């Protein structure tokens, strides 16, 4: 499966940038590439989403 990319919107300047969902673990600090605002990821929302997507792909097998 290809990497799931997540759009992150800076809470200060509203710049949208992409990060790999697998890299967004609880406690990870992201820095906006435009204004430098730092945001800390809370919880496992993104990594849980990727895990569930991967499970869904495996459960589907070759079914349409």
C-alpha angles and dihedrals in degrees: 000000000000120000115278109233120206126205110230118198116205109236091216109042099013093233110158117220133166131242133175109260090223089061094054100085124155110287096021113141117217124196122208109240091217109042101013095237111160120220126184120217112234121202130355099282096130099040091046089052092053091047091051092047091051091048090051092052092050093046092050092056105175097330120127 
